[in-house]
Amino acid sequence: MKLGIVFINAGARSGQSIIDLATRAEAAGVESVWTGEHVMIPVEYDSPYPYNENGRMGVPPETNLVDPLITLAAVAAATKKVRLGTGVNILPQSNPLLLAKQAASLDFISGGRLMLGMGIGWLKEEFDAMGVPFERRGARFDDYVQAMRKVWSGEVVEHRSEFLDWHGFKSYPLPVQNPLPVVIGGDKGKAFERIAKYGNGWYTPRPTLDEVLKGRDAIVDACGAVGRDPAEIEITAMWHMAAGLDTVRRYEDAGIHRMLVPVMGRPDDTVDQVGEAIAKLS
């Protein structure tokens, strides 16, 4: 079982505190550090957060949410081996060519450590502020990720679609990893079909093993429909440490590949506890 920490960019006291957290995690044997993304948090919003019963994010608008890729670039410069994950960036509200360039550059400067987690998003108010239609964001995601793979191929890019008109260019550097891991978040709508078609991994926010296993089974079915081996999909789930170490063992026995521990609140203590868990599981 791989153990990581998540939301290292959320609630940060300073840039140095992020670097200190990441280097402490690497020294403790933590496999990966992950960020979250919101460009802004509305003071008031009607969009329901899909992974909380009360429909709210649980963080105030004043929370420091440092840009994920800038965060991970700084971490890459200060570390040697810890893997770098976005959990998750909101692809449909982004410029896909710029994001493809940034992701390739980050994988390049980190020596091949990026896992690019992406989702379709849920916060309409954020899309509105970004000037991007909220409607058909799933179709936009599917088109963007296919187009981004072309950018990372090193070949001349030709991609004409409802959303994009790209032709006759190349973009370098290329990612070190081939393929660059695309980890797709969420479990709503066509999420599992999307994972089977375009993903290298699934990032699930669900808090129970039963829910995660239902998603895994749905991925198996979706992979069967497109002729893909579901063993190619790495599953990343959440571990709240109060649930105990036996929870990790149950997830591991069920074939889940990675668990992430949220570090907002008391990050140093949490990293030390994750390090102790890694030692006990070894």
WOZI-V550957 format. One record per helix or strand of 2 or more residues. SS is the DSSP state (h for helix, s for strand). FROM is the first residue (numbers start at 0). LEN is the number of residues. Records with the same first field share a line. If there is no record, write none. Layout:
SS = FROM-LEN ; FROM-LEN
//
This chain:
s = 1-5 ; 31-4 ; 82-4 ; 88-2 ; 113-6 ; 156-4 ; 164-5 ; 180-5 ; 200-3 ; 233-5 ; 257-5
h = 14-13 ; 67-11 ; 90-3 ; 95-14 ; 123-7 ; 136-15 ; 190-8 ; 208-18 ; 229-3 ; 240-3 ; 244-9 ; 266-15
//
